[in-house]
Amino acid sequence: MIDWSMLPKELLLMIAIRLYSVLELLHFRSTCTSWRSSISVADDNPFPSRPLIHLNPLIATVVIKPPRKKQLYGLNYREFLSHTSFFRVSSSNQGWLIKCDTAGLTYGTFRCLLNPLSRLPLHHWCQNIDLTKFKVLEIQPAYTVQNWLKKNQDFGFKRLVLTGKHPLLGVCCDGKIRYWNGVIWTRIKDQVALFCDIIVQRGLAYALDSNGIVWWISSSLDIYRYGPSLDENITDDSCRDLTLVECCEEFYIVDRLLEDNLQKIKVRSVNRQSYPPSYKVIHDDVGITRCELSERNYYTKMVGFKVYKVDEELEKWVQVKSLGDNALVMATDTCFSVLTHEFNGCLPNSIYFSDEDEYEINVFKLDDGSIMTMSGYSQDCFQMFVPSFH
């Protein structure tokens, strides 16, 4: 039998610096004495050889100055890949879902917790959390592009994932999938549709287009149709906001339903009443192309969800009314499923989401279509988001 404690220190160091997170490092060092002594965690950065991923901006601004001279701004912004993670923290029979920016995660403690459904900080949770006192499981990563100077700007991505040979893939504001080649954002070839979401399952990337078709993206960045189309007649709602979620090792499409009479689109374009006039452009390997960034009107209201999965016999998407002992968590930067019995008060067959107010947490009950909003810390169905660390 192999004695893993006798592995050379040089090999253990090579393994340690490739670990996914501080939690994995904690588990690595708790294996045995030799593994613990193979790497030091004296400073706040246990991965000194792991570089921050710096990115060139995808979105730039063209400013028109008299006499009709165009100048390009924004390509010198300092952007980088921001990584947050969702964790299940448990003690005895209690379990909570928390979110933390990995920049605020040091060896043995959480710092700077975030609202689970957004990236906004939870100011009332300022204390450090000693990880050695709880069972901690990292269940879902999430990625966004951030800027050192402009923290709250829209940088043109609907969703970002890490996977494979070309690890960073993103669905962009124009519906195109691009990857970061280390120098510039590059379009994947042969895209015949506009995309709205992308996820990783078992190391493979799958994208969802606006017609409800799932596509597989290979390691060589070829794109192949993976399943049937979501029938246009399957919903009567004219406003579709589709999300791809993995649950019980199957794909589900979540259709966010919006009030038709309140749905309005305002577009930032060159015709805005501003001086000097300007417009947004996308800068990638193809060149510079005009981009109109649209956003929902503040008064748009989410009224419910419909959920679909593929019926293997019928070979089509069908609406489902039950998720069993599962709930879906719809965050702004990722979506995933959880087993409800593992989290305090988590409602089975439900969807947790935020609407216009990113601090607000809501739950949609799939069986009766009702919506509850978290109004305090005493409601049982939201206790999974209210950790009681002592």
C-alpha positions as CSV (number, residue, x, y, z in Angstrom):
1,M,0.0,0.0,0.0
2,I,1.3,3.5,-0.9
3,D,2.2,5.7,2.0
4,W,1.0,9.1,0.9
5,S,2.7,10.8,3.8
6,M,6.1,10.0,2.3
7,L,5.6,12.0,-0.9
8,P,8.5,14.4,-1.6
9,K,8.1,17.9,-0.3
10,E,8.7,19.3,-3.8
11,L,5.7,17.3,-5.2
12,L,3.5,18.3,-2.3
13,L,4.3,22.0,-2.9
14,M,3.4,21.5,-6.6
15,I,0.0,20.0,-5.5
16,A,-0.7,22.7,-2.9
17,I,-0.2,25.7,-5.2
18,R,-2.7,24.1,-7.7
19,L,-5.5,23.8,-5.1
20,Y,-8.7,25.6,-5.8
21,S,-9.1,27.6,-2.6
22,V,-8.1,28.3,0.9
23,L,-10.5,25.6,2.1
24,E,-8.9,23.0,0.0
25,L,-5.5,24.1,1.4
26,L,-6.9,23.7,4.9
27,H,-8.0,20.1,4.1
28,F,-4.7,19.4,2.4
29,R,-2.7,20.5,5.5
30,S,-4.9,18.5,7.9
31,T,-4.1,15.2,6.2
32,C,-0.8,14.5,8.1
33,T,2.2,16.1,9.6
34,S,4.3,16.0,6.4
35,W,1.6,17.5,4.3
36,R,1.1,20.3,6.9
37,S,4.8,21.2,7.0
38,S,5.1,21.2,3.2
39,I,3.6,24.7,2.8
40,S,3.5,27.7,5.1
41,V,0.5,29.9,5.5
42,A,2.2,32.6,7.6
43,D,0.9,35.4,5.4
44,D,-2.5,36.2,4.1
45,N,-1.8,34.9,0.6
46,P,-1.1,31.1,0.8
47,F,-0.9,31.0,-3.0
48,P,1.9,33.6,-3.8
49,S,2.7,31.9,-7.1
50,R,-0.9,32.1,-8.4
51,P,-1.3,35.3,-10.4
52,L,-4.3,37.5,-10.6
53,I,-6.0,37.3,-14.0
54,H,-5.7,40.7,-15.6
55,L,-8.0,41.4,-18.5
56,N,-8.3,44.0,-21.3
57,P,-11.7,45.7,-21.3
58,L,-14.4,44.3,-23.6
59,I,-16.4,47.5,-23.6
60,A,-15.0,51.0,-24.6
61,T,-16.6,54.4,-25.2
62,V,-16.4,56.4,-28.4
63,V,-16.7,60.1,-27.7
64,I,-17.5,62.5,-30.6
65,K,-15.9,65.8,-30.3
66,P,-16.2,68.8,-32.7
67,P,-15.6,68.8,-35.6
68,R,-17.0,65.2,-35.7
69,K,-13.8,63.7,-34.4
70,K,-14.1,60.3,-32.7
71,Q,-11.9,59.4,-29.7
72,L,-11.9,55.9,-28.0
73,Y,-11.8,55.8,-24.2
74,G,-11.7,53.0,-21.7
75,L,-9.2,50.5,-23.2
76,N,-6.6,51.5,-20.5
77,Y,-8.8,50.5,-17.6
78,R,-7.4,48.0,-15.2
79,E,-9.8,45.1,-15.1
80,F,-9.4,41.7,-13.4
81,L,-11.3,38.5,-12.8
82,S,-13.1,38.6,-9.5
83,H,-13.9,35.2,-7.9
84,T,-16.5,34.6,-5.2
85,S,-17.7,31.3,-3.8
86,F,-20.8,29.9,-2.1
87,F,-20.2,27.8,1.0
88,R,-22.3,25.5,3.1
89,V,-21.3,26.1,6.7
90,S,-22.8,23.6,9.2
91,S,-22.8,22.9,12.9
92,S,-24.7,19.9,14.3
93,N,-27.9,19.7,12.3
94,Q,-27.8,23.4,11.2
95,G,-26.6,24.5,7.8
96,W,-26.3,28.0,6.2
97,L,-25.5,29.3,2.8
98,I,-22.9,32.0,2.8
99,K,-21.0,33.9,0.1
100,C,-17.5,35.3,0.3
101,D,-15.1,37.1,-2.0
102,T,-12.0,34.9,-2.1
103,A,-10.0,38.1,-1.6
104,G,-11.6,38.3,1.8
105,L,-11.0,34.6,2.6
106,T,-7.8,33.9,4.5
107,Y,-6.5,30.8,6.1
108,G,-8.9,29.7,8.8
109,T,-11.4,32.6,8.7
110,F,-14.0,34.2,6.5
111,R,-14.0,38.0,6.2
112,C,-16.3,40.3,4.4
113,L,-19.4,38.2,3.7
114,L,-21.6,39.1,0.7
115,N,-25.3,39.0,0.1
116,P,-25.8,35.5,-1.3
117,L,-27.9,36.7,-4.3
118,S,-25.6,39.6,-5.2
119,R,-22.1,40.9,-4.6
120,L,-23.1,43.6,-2.2
121,P,-21.4,43.4,1.2
122,L,-23.3,42.4,4.3
123,H,-22.3,45.3,6.6
124,H,-24.0,43.7,9.7
125,W,-21.7,40.7,9.5
126,C,-18.3,42.2,10.1
127,Q,-16.9,39.5,12.4
128,N,-14.4,36.9,11.3
129,I,-15.7,33.3,11.2
130,D,-13.3,30.7,12.5
131,L,-13.6,27.8,9.9
132,T,-12.1,25.3,12.3
133,K,-15.2,25.4,14.4
134,F,-17.6,24.4,11.6
135,K,-17.9,22.0,8.7
136,V,-17.4,24.0,5.6
137,L,-18.1,22.9,2.0
138,E,-17.4,25.0,-1.1
139,I,-20.4,24.3,-3.4
140,Q,-20.4,26.8,-6.2
141,P,-17.9,29.4,-7.6
142,A,-18.9,32.6,-9.4
143,Y,-17.0,35.0,-11.5
144,T,-17.3,38.6,-12.7
145,V,-15.1,41.2,-14.3
146,Q,-14.2,44.1,-12.0
147,N,-12.2,47.3,-12.4
148,W,-9.8,48.8,-10.0
149,L,-11.2,52.3,-10.6
150,K,-14.9,51.7,-11.5
151,K,-16.3,49.1,-9.1
152,N,-20.0,49.4,-10.1
153,Q,-19.8,49.6,-13.9
154,D,-21.3,47.2,-16.3
155,F,-18.4,45.5,-18.1
156,G,-20.4,43.7,-20.8
157,F,-20.8,40.2,-19.5
158,K,-24.0,38.3,-18.7
159,R,-22.1,35.3,-17.3
160,L,-18.5,34.1,-16.9
161,V,-17.1,30.6,-16.2
162,L,-13.8,28.9,-15.9
163,T,-13.1,25.6,-17.6
164,G,-10.7,23.6,-19.8
165,K,-7.7,24.6,-21.9
166,H,-9.1,28.1,-22.5
167,P,-10.4,28.6,-19.0
168,L,-12.3,31.9,-19.1
169,L,-15.5,31.9,-21.2
170,G,-18.2,34.5,-21.1
171,V,-21.6,35.3,-22.6
172,C,-21.4,39.0,-23.5
173,C,-24.0,41.7,-23.7
174,D,-24.4,41.2,-27.5
175,G,-25.3,37.6,-27.0
176,K,-21.9,36.3,-28.3
177,I,-19.6,33.9,-26.5
178,R,-16.0,35.0,-26.1
179,Y,-12.9,33.6,-24.4
180,W,-9.9,35.3,-23.0
181,N,-6.8,34.2,-25.0
182,G,-4.4,36.0,-22.7
183,V,-4.2,39.1,-24.9
184,I,-7.7,40.0,-26.1
185,W,-11.3,38.8,-25.9
186,T,-11.9,36.4,-28.8
187,R,-15.1,35.2,-30.4
188,I,-15.9,31.5,-30.7
189,K,-16.5,30.7,-34.3
190,D,-19.7,29.4,-35.9
191,Q,-22.1,30.9,-33.5
192,V,-25.5,30.8,-35.2
193,A,-27.6,32.1,-32.3
194,L,-27.6,34.7,-29.6
195,F,-26.8,33.3,-26.1
196,C,-28.1,34.2,-22.7
197,D,-26.3,31.8,-20.3
198,I,-23.4,29.5,-19.8
199,I,-22.5,26.9,-17.1
200,V,-19.9,24.3,-16.4
201,Q,-20.9,20.7,-15.7
202,R,-18.2,18.1,-14.9
203,G,-15.6,20.3,-16.4
204,L,-17.5,20.9,-19.7
205,A,-19.0,24.1,-20.8
206,Y,-22.7,24.3,-22.0
207,A,-24.4,27.4,-23.3
208,L,-28.1,28.3,-23.6
209,D,-29.3,30.4,-26.5
210,S,-32.3,32.7,-26.6
211,N,-34.4,30.0,-28.3
212,G,-33.9,27.6,-25.4
213,I,-31.3,25.4,-27.2
214,V,-28.4,24.0,-25.2
215,W,-25.0,23.9,-27.0
216,W,-21.8,22.1,-25.9
217,I,-18.5,23.9,-26.2
218,S,-15.6,21.5,-26.8
219,S,-12.0,21.9,-25.4
220,S,-11.0,23.0,-28.9
221,L,-13.7,25.7,-28.7
222,D,-16.0,24.2,-31.3
223,I,-19.7,24.5,-30.6
224,Y,-22.3,21.8,-31.1
225,R,-26.0,21.6,-30.6
226,Y,-26.7,19.5,-27.6
227,G,-30.5,19.3,-27.3
228,P,-34.0,20.3,-28.6
229,S,-35.4,23.8,-28.7
230,L,-37.7,25.2,-26.1
231,D,-41.0,25.3,-28.0
232,E,-42.0,28.9,-28.8
233,N,-45.6,28.0,-27.8
234,I,-44.6,26.6,-24.5
235,T,-45.2,29.9,-22.8
236,D,-47.5,32.8,-23.5
237,D,-45.2,35.4,-22.0
238,S,-43.6,37.8,-24.5
239,C,-40.7,38.7,-22.1
240,R,-38.3,35.8,-21.7
241,D,-35.3,35.7,-19.4
242,L,-33.9,32.2,-19.7
243,T,-31.3,30.6,-17.3
244,L,-29.6,27.2,-17.6
245,V,-29.3,25.3,-14.3
246,E,-27.9,21.9,-13.4
247,C,-30.0,20.0,-10.9
248,C,-29.7,16.3,-10.0
249,E,-27.2,15.9,-12.9
250,E,-29.8,17.1,-15.4
251,F,-30.3,20.4,-17.3
252,Y,-33.2,22.7,-16.4
253,I,-34.3,25.9,-18.1
254,V,-35.7,28.5,-15.7
255,D,-37.9,31.1,-17.5
256,R,-38.2,34.3,-15.4
257,L,-41.6,35.8,-16.1
258,L,-41.9,39.6,-16.3
259,E,-45.0,41.8,-16.3
260,D,-45.7,42.7,-19.9
261,N,-47.3,46.1,-19.2
262,L,-44.3,47.2,-17.2
263,Q,-41.6,45.8,-19.4
264,K,-39.8,48.7,-21.1
265,I,-36.3,48.9,-22.6
266,K,-34.2,51.9,-22.6
267,V,-31.1,51.9,-24.8
268,R,-27.9,53.9,-24.3
269,S,-27.1,55.2,-27.7
270,V,-25.6,58.1,-29.6
271,N,-28.9,59.9,-29.5
272,R,-28.8,60.6,-25.8
273,Q,-29.0,64.2,-24.7
274,S,-25.5,64.5,-23.4
275,Y,-22.4,66.5,-24.4
276,P,-20.2,65.4,-25.9
277,P,-22.3,62.6,-27.6
278,S,-20.9,59.1,-27.1
279,Y,-21.8,55.5,-27.6
280,K,-20.5,52.1,-26.5
281,V,-18.4,49.7,-28.6
282,I,-17.1,46.2,-28.2
283,H,-13.4,45.7,-28.6
284,D,-12.4,42.1,-29.5
285,D,-10.3,40.1,-32.0
286,V,-12.7,41.1,-34.8
287,G,-12.2,44.8,-34.2
288,I,-14.4,47.5,-32.8
289,T,-18.1,47.2,-33.3
290,R,-21.1,49.3,-32.2
291,C,-22.9,47.9,-29.1
292,E,-26.1,49.1,-27.6
293,L,-26.4,48.1,-24.0
294,S,-30.0,47.8,-22.9
295,E,-31.3,47.7,-19.4
296,R,-34.8,47.0,-17.9
297,N,-36.8,49.9,-16.7
298,Y,-36.8,50.3,-12.9
299,Y,-40.5,49.5,-12.8
300,T,-40.2,46.1,-14.4
301,K,-41.5,43.5,-12.0
302,M,-40.8,39.8,-11.8
303,V,-44.1,37.9,-11.4
304,G,-43.0,34.2,-11.4
305,F,-41.0,31.4,-12.9
306,K,-41.5,28.5,-15.2
307,V,-39.1,25.5,-15.1
308,Y,-38.5,23.0,-17.9
309,K,-36.5,19.8,-18.3
310,V,-36.1,17.5,-21.3
311,D,-38.4,14.5,-21.6
312,E,-36.1,11.8,-23.0
313,E,-39.0,9.8,-24.6
314,L,-40.7,12.8,-26.2
315,E,-37.3,14.5,-26.9
316,K,-38.5,17.9,-26.0
317,W,-38.6,20.3,-23.1
318,V,-41.6,19.9,-20.8
319,Q,-42.7,22.1,-17.9
320,V,-42.1,20.6,-14.4
321,K,-44.0,21.4,-11.3
322,S,-41.8,19.7,-8.8
323,L,-38.1,19.9,-8.0
324,G,-38.4,17.3,-5.2
325,D,-36.1,18.0,-2.3
326,N,-34.3,20.7,-4.2
327,A,-34.3,24.5,-4.4
328,L,-32.8,26.7,-7.0
329,V,-30.6,29.7,-6.0
330,M,-30.7,32.5,-8.7
331,A,-27.8,34.8,-7.9
332,T,-26.7,37.7,-10.1
333,D,-23.5,36.0,-11.0
334,T,-24.4,32.3,-11.0
335,C,-27.3,29.9,-10.5
336,F,-27.3,26.4,-8.9
337,S,-29.4,23.9,-7.0
338,V,-29.2,22.8,-3.3
339,L,-30.6,20.0,-1.3
340,T,-33.1,21.7,1.0
341,H,-32.6,19.3,3.9
342,E,-29.0,20.5,4.2
343,F,-29.9,24.1,4.9
344,N,-31.9,25.7,7.8
345,G,-35.5,26.4,6.7
346,C,-34.8,26.0,3.0
347,L,-38.1,25.4,1.2
348,P,-38.2,22.4,-1.2
349,N,-39.5,22.9,-4.7
350,S,-38.7,26.6,-4.6
351,I,-36.6,29.3,-6.2
352,Y,-34.7,31.9,-4.2
353,F,-34.0,35.1,-6.1
354,S,-33.6,38.9,-6.0
355,D,-35.5,41.4,-8.1
356,E,-34.8,45.0,-8.6
357,D,-33.5,45.5,-5.1
358,E,-30.3,43.4,-4.9
359,Y,-30.3,43.5,-1.1
360,E,-33.8,41.9,-1.1
361,I,-34.2,38.1,-1.0
362,N,-37.4,36.5,-2.3
363,V,-38.6,32.9,-2.6
364,F,-41.0,31.6,-5.3
365,K,-43.0,28.5,-4.5
366,L,-43.2,26.4,-7.6
367,D,-46.3,24.4,-6.5
368,D,-48.7,27.4,-5.9
369,G,-46.8,30.3,-7.7
370,S,-46.7,32.4,-4.6
371,I,-43.8,34.8,-3.7
372,M,-42.5,35.7,-0.2
373,T,-40.1,38.5,0.5
374,M,-37.6,38.4,3.4
375,S,-38.7,41.2,5.8
376,G,-36.7,40.2,8.8
377,Y,-34.5,37.6,10.4
378,S,-37.3,35.5,12.0
379,Q,-38.9,33.9,8.9
380,D,-38.1,30.2,8.8
381,C,-37.8,29.9,5.0
382,F,-34.9,32.5,5.0
383,Q,-32.9,31.1,7.9
384,M,-30.4,29.5,5.5
385,F,-29.2,33.1,4.8
386,V,-29.0,34.2,8.5
387,P,-26.0,32.4,10.0
388,S,-25.8,32.3,13.8
389,F,-22.1,31.9,14.5
390,H,-21.1,31.7,18.1
